[in-house]
Amino acid sequence: MKRILLFLGLCLAFLSLISLKEASAQLLLETGKIALSLKPGETAVGEIKINNITDKEVAVKAYWQDFVYTPPFDGNKKFFPPATTPLSCSQWVSFSPQDFQLKPFEKKTISYNIKFPASAQGGYYGVLFFENHSAQKDSKTGVSVIARVGCLFFLETAASPKDAKVRDVKAVGNRIEGDIQNNSQIILIPKGIFYIMNKEGLIADRGELGAFYLPPGQDVPFFINVSDKVSLGTYTMVLTFDLGDGDSLVQEVDFTKTERSNLVILQVRD
Amino acid sequence: MRKITLIITLLLGVILIAAPVSFAQVNATKTFTVSATIPGATGISINAYNVTGNNNPVLVSGLNLSFDPLTYDPVNYIYMPDHYFYIDVQATGGPGTPTTTLTFTQGSNPNAANSGNGLGWKGALTYAKVDSLGAVNLLPTHPKELFKDVNGDVVLPAELGAGSFFRAYLGLNVDSTMPAGGEMFTLNDAAGVYDGTLLVTATIP
């Protein structure tokens, strides 16, 4: 009898270990970004799914905040209370449910409704956060983690033009630098690539710039180091910023690499 | 009659055999574009793990990361936990890396009555990345910080590189590797519960 009880106890312990190890993410948001192109006055509805993949019930709070990309526009963003930033869309967005329980391994669908006003023009932005509420302080020395995952909303009027310009291209030492300016009414996310071509049309070097997250009216500097792969001589650098959805901004820079690796710009063309 | 039937059957046979060949000839120059698109990340997850001694990490089912029990080390005159934690922030549903923002807020501090410091000075957060093979490397752009100095710190996908994800290690200070200004729990600290809150925010870029 003792052996049977011991065996059952061991089985239970083993099963509890398995269930602990099989527990996975605490909150898993299935959609991280919603980008909608809307006509002024249009209403849009949709759904976001959030999962509790643990074996414990989780209380979740959904709430809206504004966000703004901040310098140096490398993706860094700050979050603000709703309706406190110039491009906020919080007043047009409703969602349900806002407070709910997620049972173990349950998936929940959150519905959102966007009433894009007739006066809308350009881009409007915000984030819908889902915060785990289960972090009850347990009277022990330690850290309570508040984990929140956000779904970014990019709401833009249909056919919003993407207008960007490369300015102030100059050579400084062995690098070419300039600014890219967003002259449109929406956030642009330009991703730059370049190649350097010699007079014979052969590629001497190529590379890419990281993505910039550029709000309307903002500009950001970019730098391209011309490597040692490029020997002395005259070249053309073709710089292309992919603006998304097939739009791009191309700039050609003719330059000469002189002795001591200094660059001299000859011409900049669109 | 038999001859006619035989001829018709033969003709049909010839047509049936020849037809696929002629169709194949018509389609012989058709070209196909072969492509495959890997969908990008669509979602995000945040997981906390407990590491005790040399045991395998265990997922923390709640979000309270308690360092208890603290035991007194009479050799070094400090209180020590037997474990630490780490938090992984990962994209789901495809390749990609979230942007993570971290902010610590100090809570209960029994030392406050003596103008002493709380958990913000007693523990530290280490920024690391985990590559696709599981190798862990510290982030050079984010040196180890006392909890109190974790204030709106942002870890960008560009700092992690493709295929890697962000990991934050949380531990109490137990030796001289702690950041400047850090403190360890000693007999000089008031008895009681020291705590704080770490807000971990994850969004895709």
HADDOCK unambig.tbl for C-alpha pairs under 7 A between the chains (distance, minus, plus):
assign (segid A and resid 21 and name CA) (segid B and resid 58 and name CA) 6.71 0.50 0.50
assign (segid A and resid 21 and name CA) (segid B and resid 59 and name CA) 6.93 0.50 0.50
assign (segid A and resid 25 and name CA) (segid B and resid 45 and name CA) 5.99 0.50 0.50
assign (segid A and resid 25 and name CA) (segid B and resid 46 and name CA) 6.30 0.50 0.50
assign (segid A and resid 25 and name CA) (segid B and resid 47 and name CA) 5.34 0.50 0.50
assign (segid A and resid 26 and name CA) (segid B and resid 46 and name CA) 6.54 0.50 0.50
assign (segid A and resid 26 and name CA) (segid B and resid 47 and name CA) 6.00 0.50 0.50
assign (segid A and resid 27 and name CA) (segid B and resid 45 and name CA) 5.91 0.50 0.50
assign (segid A and resid 27 and name CA) (segid B and resid 46 and name CA) 6.67 0.50 0.50
assign (segid A and resid 28 and name CA) (segid B and resid 43 and name CA) 6.85 0.50 0.50
assign (segid A and resid 28 and name CA) (segid B and resid 44 and name CA) 5.77 0.50 0.50
assign (segid A and resid 28 and name CA) (segid B and resid 45 and name CA) 4.68 0.50 0.50
assign (segid A and resid 29 and name CA) (segid B and resid 43 and name CA) 4.95 0.50 0.50
assign (segid A and resid 29 and name CA) (segid B and resid 44 and name CA) 5.38 0.50 0.50
assign (segid A and resid 29 and name CA) (segid B and resid 45 and name CA) 6.65 0.50 0.50
assign (segid A and resid 30 and name CA) (segid B and resid 42 and name CA) 5.81 0.50 0.50
assign (segid A and resid 30 and name CA) (segid B and resid 43 and name CA) 4.20 0.50 0.50
assign (segid A and resid 30 and name CA) (segid B and resid 44 and name CA) 6.93 0.50 0.50
assign (segid A and resid 31 and name CA) (segid B and resid 42 and name CA) 4.82 0.50 0.50
assign (segid A and resid 31 and name CA) (segid B and resid 43 and name CA) 4.73 0.50 0.50
assign (segid A and resid 32 and name CA) (segid B and resid 42 and name CA) 5.21 0.50 0.50
assign (segid A and resid 32 and name CA) (segid B and resid 43 and name CA) 4.83 0.50 0.50
assign (segid A and resid 32 and name CA) (segid B and resid 44 and name CA) 6.73 0.50 0.50
assign (segid A and resid 32 and name CA) (segid B and resid 203 and name CA) 6.53 0.50 0.50
assign (segid A and resid 32 and name CA) (segid B and resid 204 and name CA) 5.88 0.50 0.50
assign (segid A and resid 54 and name CA) (segid B and resid 61 and name CA) 6.69 0.50 0.50
assign (segid A and resid 56 and name CA) (segid B and resid 61 and name CA) 6.89 0.50 0.50
assign (segid A and resid 75 and name CA) (segid B and resid 156 and name CA) 6.76 0.50 0.50
assign (segid A and resid 75 and name CA) (segid B and resid 205 and name CA) 5.52 0.50 0.50
assign (segid A and resid 76 and name CA) (segid B and resid 154 and name CA) 6.74 0.50 0.50
assign (segid A and resid 76 and name CA) (segid B and resid 156 and name CA) 6.89 0.50 0.50
assign (segid A and resid 134 and name CA) (segid B and resid 62 and name CA) 6.84 0.50 0.50
assign (segid A and resid 135 and name CA) (segid B and resid 62 and name CA) 6.58 0.50 0.50
assign (segid A and resid 135 and name CA) (segid B and resid 63 and name CA) 5.16 0.50 0.50
assign (segid A and resid 135 and name CA) (segid B and resid 64 and name CA) 6.01 0.50 0.50
assign (segid A and resid 137 and name CA) (segid B and resid 64 and name CA) 6.83 0.50 0.50
assign (segid A and resid 139 and name CA) (segid B and resid 193 and name CA) 6.38 0.50 0.50
assign (segid A and resid 140 and name CA) (segid B and resid 66 and name CA) 5.91 0.50 0.50
assign (segid A and resid 140 and name CA) (segid B and resid 68 and name CA) 6.38 0.50 0.50
assign (segid A and resid 140 and name CA) (segid B and resid 193 and name CA) 5.64 0.50 0.50
assign (segid A and resid 141 and name CA) (segid B and resid 66 and name CA) 5.64 0.50 0.50
assign (segid A and resid 141 and name CA) (segid B and resid 67 and name CA) 5.85 0.50 0.50
assign (segid A and resid 141 and name CA) (segid B and resid 68 and name CA) 6.05 0.50 0.50
assign (segid A and resid 141 and name CA) (segid B and resid 193 and name CA) 4.92 0.50 0.50
assign (segid A and resid 141 and name CA) (segid B and resid 194 and name CA) 4.73 0.50 0.50
assign (segid A and resid 141 and name CA) (segid B and resid 195 and name CA) 5.30 0.50 0.50
assign (segid A and resid 142 and name CA) (segid B and resid 65 and name CA) 5.48 0.50 0.50
assign (segid A and resid 142 and name CA) (segid B and resid 66 and name CA) 4.10 0.50 0.50
assign (segid A and resid 142 and name CA) (segid B and resid 67 and name CA) 5.22 0.50 0.50
assign (segid A and resid 142 and name CA) (segid B and resid 194 and name CA) 6.60 0.50 0.50
assign (segid A and resid 142 and name CA) (segid B and resid 195 and name CA) 4.94 0.50 0.50
assign (segid A and resid 142 and name CA) (segid B and resid 196 and name CA) 6.80 0.50 0.50
assign (segid A and resid 143 and name CA) (segid B and resid 64 and name CA) 6.13 0.50 0.50
assign (segid A and resid 143 and name CA) (segid B and resid 65 and name CA) 5.06 0.50 0.50
assign (segid A and resid 143 and name CA) (segid B and resid 66 and name CA) 6.27 0.50 0.50
assign (segid A and resid 143 and name CA) (segid B and resid 195 and name CA) 5.57 0.50 0.50
assign (segid A and resid 143 and name CA) (segid B and resid 196 and name CA) 5.02 0.50 0.50
assign (segid A and resid 143 and name CA) (segid B and resid 197 and name CA) 5.46 0.50 0.50
assign (segid A and resid 143 and name CA) (segid B and resid 198 and name CA) 6.59 0.50 0.50
assign (segid A and resid 144 and name CA) (segid B and resid 63 and name CA) 5.91 0.50 0.50
assign (segid A and resid 144 and name CA) (segid B and resid 64 and name CA) 4.51 0.50 0.50
assign (segid A and resid 144 and name CA) (segid B and resid 65 and name CA) 5.88 0.50 0.50
assign (segid A and resid 144 and name CA) (segid B and resid 196 and name CA) 6.23 0.50 0.50
assign (segid A and resid 144 and name CA) (segid B and resid 197 and name CA) 4.69 0.50 0.50
assign (segid A and resid 144 and name CA) (segid B and resid 198 and name CA) 6.16 0.50 0.50
assign (segid A and resid 145 and name CA) (segid B and resid 63 and name CA) 5.20 0.50 0.50
assign (segid A and resid 145 and name CA) (segid B and resid 64 and name CA) 6.23 0.50 0.50
assign (segid A and resid 145 and name CA) (segid B and resid 197 and name CA) 5.72 0.50 0.50
assign (segid A and resid 145 and name CA) (segid B and resid 198 and name CA) 4.79 0.50 0.50
assign (segid A and resid 145 and name CA) (segid B and resid 199 and name CA) 5.99 0.50 0.50
assign (segid A and resid 146 and name CA) (segid B and resid 197 and name CA) 6.96 0.50 0.50
assign (segid A and resid 146 and name CA) (segid B and resid 198 and name CA) 6.03 0.50 0.50
assign (segid A and resid 146 and name CA) (segid B and resid 199 and name CA) 4.75 0.50 0.50
assign (segid A and resid 146 and name CA) (segid B and resid 200 and name CA) 6.10 0.50 0.50
assign (segid A and resid 147 and name CA) (segid B and resid 46 and name CA) 6.83 0.50 0.50
assign (segid A and resid 147 and name CA) (segid B and resid 199 and name CA) 6.09 0.50 0.50
assign (segid A and resid 147 and name CA) (segid B and resid 200 and name CA) 4.91 0.50 0.50
assign (segid A and resid 147 and name CA) (segid B and resid 201 and name CA) 6.24 0.50 0.50
assign (segid A and resid 148 and name CA) (segid B and resid 200 and name CA) 6.24 0.50 0.50
assign (segid A and resid 148 and name CA) (segid B and resid 201 and name CA) 5.08 0.50 0.50
assign (segid A and resid 148 and name CA) (segid B and resid 202 and name CA) 6.53 0.50 0.50
assign (segid A and resid 149 and name CA) (segid B and resid 44 and name CA) 6.63 0.50 0.50
assign (segid A and resid 149 and name CA) (segid B and resid 201 and name CA) 5.94 0.50 0.50
assign (segid A and resid 149 and name CA) (segid B and resid 202 and name CA) 4.98 0.50 0.50
assign (segid A and resid 149 and name CA) (segid B and resid 203 and name CA) 6.08 0.50 0.50
assign (segid A and resid 150 and name CA) (segid B and resid 202 and name CA) 6.27 0.50 0.50
assign (segid A and resid 150 and name CA) (segid B and resid 203 and name CA) 5.09 0.50 0.50
assign (segid A and resid 151 and name CA) (segid B and resid 203 and name CA) 6.60 0.50 0.50
